[in-house]
Amino acid sequence: MANMPSKKDLRKGPDDHGFQLNKRAVIGGIIAIALVAFIAGNSKTVEVSFLFFSAMMPLWIVLTGTAFLGAAVGALLTQRRQRRKQRSS
């Protein structure tokens, strides 16, 4: 019995790198589910115009592409902000 771990040893602490659910993850999940539902509900073919380019395509493709572009811009801005913080530290 002396070799058995205590309850304290079995509990995960804040230093563990396992999955932790926080507000940001919950909000991100809700937004992702809403985005998928919105995209799935919009499947008509529409005319898309951008600068000198115009094409007919399903709206879900346009929405998915816009969502990916928005996520990429957000990730790049976050990465830039983190680099600035590291340099100033």
PAFI-172130 format. One record per residue (C-alpha): residue number from 0; residue in three letters; x, y, z. Coordinates in pm, 1 decimal. Layout:
BEGIN
PT  pos  code         X         Y         Z
PT  NUM   ala         X         Y         Z
...
! end
This chain:
BEGIN
PT  pos  code         X         Y         Z
PT    0   met       0.0       0.0       0.0
PT    1   ala     293.7     235.3      48.0
PT    2   asn     360.2     243.9    -328.4
PT    3   met       9.8     363.7    -423.0
PT    4   pro     -19.1     727.4    -532.4
PT    5   ser    -221.9     965.3    -319.1
PT    6   lys    -533.7    1146.3    -437.8
PT    7   lys    -326.4    1461.7    -470.6
PT    8   asp     -80.6    1284.6    -704.1
PT    9   leu    -366.6    1156.6    -921.7
PT   10   arg    -521.9    1501.5    -971.0
PT   11   lys    -401.4    1703.9   -1265.1
PT   12   gly    -257.4    2040.6   -1178.9
PT   13   pro    -247.5    2363.8   -1378.2
PT   14   asp     103.0    2276.7   -1503.1
PT   15   asp     -21.2    1970.4   -1690.3
PT   16   his     -40.0    2020.2   -2064.4
PT   17   gly    -356.7    1819.9   -2117.3
PT   18   phe    -680.8    1951.4   -2263.5
PT   19   gln    -834.9    2226.9   -2053.7
PT   20   leu   -1174.2    2372.5   -2136.9
PT   21   asn   -1189.2    2750.5   -2105.0
PT   22   lys   -1423.8    3030.0   -2210.7
PT   23   arg   -1228.5    3102.3   -2527.3
PT   24   ala   -1252.3    2739.8   -2644.6
PT   25   val   -1626.3    2723.1   -2570.4
PT   26   ile   -1697.6    3049.2   -2754.5
PT   27   gly   -1481.3    2937.0   -3048.2
PT   28   gly   -1669.7    2607.2   -3064.8
PT   29   ile   -2007.7    2780.9   -3060.8
PT   30   ile   -1897.5    3018.9   -3337.1
PT   31   ala   -1763.8    2727.8   -3545.0
PT   32   ile   -2091.7    2535.0   -3511.5
PT   33   ala   -2293.1    2845.5   -3605.3
PT   34   leu   -2065.5    2906.7   -3905.3
PT   35   val   -2104.2    2549.9   -4032.1
PT   36   ala   -2483.8    2571.7   -3992.5
PT   37   phe   -2490.2    2906.3   -4176.0
PT   38   ile   -2276.3    2773.7   -4460.9
PT   39   ala   -2484.6    2454.4   -4490.2
PT   40   gly   -2804.1    2659.6   -4516.9
PT   41   asn   -2674.6    2872.7   -4805.6
PT   42   ser   -2624.5    2657.3   -5111.8
PT   43   lys   -2767.8    2871.0   -5392.9
PT   44   thr   -2551.0    2968.3   -5686.9
PT   45   val   -2470.0    3339.1   -5687.0
PT   46   glu   -2265.2    3584.3   -5890.3
PT   47   val   -1950.3    3691.5   -5710.6
PT   48   ser   -1762.1    4003.8   -5817.9
PT   49   phe   -1418.2    4107.4   -5691.5
PT   50   leu   -1227.8    4390.5   -5859.5
PT   51   phe   -1214.8    4284.4   -6227.2
PT   52   phe   -1322.6    3924.4   -6162.6
PT   53   ser   -1680.5    3799.3   -6179.5
PT   54   ala   -1803.3    3439.0   -6158.9
PT   55   met   -2106.8    3226.0   -6079.0
PT   56   met   -2046.3    2980.8   -5794.5
PT   57   pro   -2225.0    2817.5   -5502.7
PT   58   leu   -2257.0    3052.0   -5206.3
PT   59   trp   -2122.4    2789.5   -4965.4
PT   60   ile   -1786.5    2797.7   -5145.5
PT   61   val   -1771.3    3176.1   -5114.0
PT   62   leu   -1861.7    3162.8   -4743.7
PT   63   thr   -1612.4    2884.6   -4669.7
PT   64   gly   -1334.5    3069.1   -4851.4
PT   65   thr   -1416.5    3390.2   -4666.2
PT   66   ala   -1414.4    3207.8   -4331.1
PT   67   phe   -1072.0    3054.1   -4405.4
PT   68   leu    -931.1    3389.3   -4515.0
PT   69   gly   -1064.1    3553.1   -4198.4
PT   70   ala    -912.6    3280.6   -3981.0
PT   71   ala    -577.7    3314.8   -4159.5
PT   72   val    -570.9    3692.5   -4112.2
PT   73   gly    -661.5    3649.8   -3743.8
PT   74   ala    -386.0    3392.5   -3694.3
PT   75   leu    -128.8    3613.7   -3865.1
PT   76   leu    -223.6    3915.2   -3654.5
PT   77   thr    -208.1    3709.0   -3335.2
PT   78   gln     133.1    3575.2   -3432.5
PT   79   arg     256.6    3927.7   -3505.3
PT   80   arg     131.4    4052.4   -3168.0
PT   81   gln     306.6    3765.9   -2987.2
PT   82   arg     636.6    3842.4   -3163.8
PT   83   arg     611.7    4208.1   -3061.4
PT   84   lys     551.0    4106.5   -2699.7
PT   85   gln     856.0    3877.3   -2704.7
PT   86   arg    1079.4    4149.6   -2847.7
PT   87   ser     969.4    4406.4   -2588.9
PT   88   ser    1024.5    4164.7   -2298.2
! end
